Amino acid sequence: MEIVRFNEFCKILNTDYNRLNSNLYRFNFALKSFNNSPYECGCGKTHYLNEHHTEMRWHGKPLPIVGNIEEMIIQDCKTDCSFINYVKNKGFYFYKYKTIYSAKLPKSYIDSNFGNTDLTSKDEIKKKYKDIAKFYNNYKFYEYYKKGSKKLIISSQIQKQFIGIINLDKDLENLSNNLSNEPYRVLLVGIITFKFMSVKQMNRVHKDMTKIYDIGKVLKFEKKLMIALENLLDGNLGDFENF
């Protein structure tokens, strides 16, 4: 671990105070997967990752394992620590993090904005998670072609589910916008972490959506549906694995 001045910390990590303060997640659900994982701090103490008292100011991309995040900028608020830390995954398992840089916040930056978020939002987000999970759990798997022929079947039930896919994309987009533009994958990790749905069911649904998308490219399905499918099946997200 290298202890540096705050300005140097920001320069190295290409960030600044305003950005760190705007990306404050007091109840970041991704942390639930590795609660109580230790990390060293520039204050000289060992702190522990926890969804309730770790302030996540920034995070990198999720790794292939669900719930695993490659790198984070975090601060411990349980002990009122004045240091922020850049930690990075140091192994295959998601609970092993190493502190690379640590910096003490200047007194002028330690104000009421730090560690003062709306705690009631956790229940609101969990409710939205449940609503999104409901679509996945109630998803119907249809045959899109008449058996033994190439004739496409688009029943009223299938059309209704297509509308549901479009609405799912809207719900995830709205939730993302309320959480500093979190990518869909991180939101889906939260849903799985709270056991509102299984990884297996999500993968089954995404596989069927891929089938719909492939058919839609050939038959020119409605643009709204195709855009929603592209967002939900973003190739940069990778496949979900078992915990």
Buried (B, 14 or more C-beta within 10 A) or exposed (E): BEBBEBEEBBEBBEBEBEBBEEBBBBBBBBBBBBEEBEBBBBBEEEBBBBBEBBBBBBBEBBBEBBBBBEBBBBBBBEEEBBBBBBBBBEEEEBBBBEBBBBBBBEEEBEEEEBBEBEEEBBEEBBEBBBBBBEBBBEBEEBEEEEEEEEEEEEEEEBEEBBEBBBEBBEBBBEBBEEBEEBBBBBBBBBBBBBEBBBBEBBBBBBEBBEEBBEBBEEEEBEEBBBEBBEBBBEEEBBEBEEE
